[in-house]
């Protein structure tokens, strides 16, 4: 994160106007993007400062009557884990005022959620507001740059960052916080009834993660969906997520018991997962949502080790197929990354380990859970 002051008016994420001369706190990647954009426009370069002198690091101090500003990043799964950790901090310090910064395009997902343990501040935060807080807890790049083979589980690493011993926090508290209310549940019931699904067993399948390296190859996904549809015909399968821009993307199979929720809004998707009898997903958002609501989940792993992410999720049944190069733990935060680092050898950006998970293992595990 950097303190950035531009001499001209700018826009953040095409959503927020930032007036000339206003100093704001920007993620490192967006500060770099802004420098390039202003240069292309012939505008003066912005002033950029590091934040070291202005951060009051939170590392477990008593928060009674104090304020805490926090930020992890913009990924949904990351935000839900971070929010779950803030709930732990609030339990330990009920008199604290906690703020979580969120991408301006995602602030709305936290609206009208009862008993939320924090306030939500739309990114970017003004430098003046940032300095008003008693403490700061920043998690930018906390996991994304960690390639060490002995890295801790995300939950334990986050808690250590906050000065909290993971061993003193019961496993049941290490659960994501996902925004859903009664109105969202009503919308899901209406959506299911409109498709004749009603009370049939419901399987929610996340087609892909945000990057190819954590997503199954589309042909594999299609074959496995067909097998699941054939062998569990009484269940309704609803597909969510998946980026159409991925290489060789193939559409969802045309089967009477497979439905697409591609255009359904996020909060309804979260409520859909809460209603599900089973979730099937890669290392991505749906798995964290399933854990938040203790829904049974078959999660697929190779480029990451499930112990890195879902160690405390008792509702998960991970299928892990490591290769000699697994877990590589590659986060595609760099636009030059297009998937698996071995893509030039294999011809595919998708992880070979995920492609090596047998479709029958996914289907058989699903059958066991649905019994």
Beta strands, then each sheet from edge to edge (+ up, - down):
strand 1: 2-5
strand 2: 10-12
strand 3: 16-18
strand 4: 24-26
strand 5: 47-49
strand 6: 67-71
strand 7: 97-102
strand 8: 119-122
strand 9: 125-126
strand 10: 135-138
strand 11: 202-206
strand 12: 236-240
strand 13: 258-260
strand 14: 278-281
strand 15: 297-301
strand 16: 316-320
sheet 1: 5+ 1- 4+ 9-
sheet 2: 2+ 3-
sheet 3: 8+ 7+ 6+ 10+
sheet 4: 13+ 12+ 11+ 14+ 15+ 16+
end
